[in-house]
């Protein structure tokens, strides 16, 4: 019988990684200049794909995208950005 080992996945959510070129970094972006050997190795040896993180009918934003990636249906659970910001600042709701 075949060894049925579960497939392992690593999902890197690149939210907030994008930036503009910086003059002091010779015109590179901070991400390009950063020492990130593990991410570079994963990108070189892994399988890279794209997904739609913003459901149809929603305005693009990291709050909706991250909820969707984590398995929460924004149509059911999204009530605005304020509760997410409050939780990130340890404010009890």
Long-range contacts (C-beta under 8 A, 24 or more apart in sequence): 10-42, 10-46, 11-69, 12-39, 12-42, 13-66, 13-69, 15-62, 15-65, 15-66, 16-62
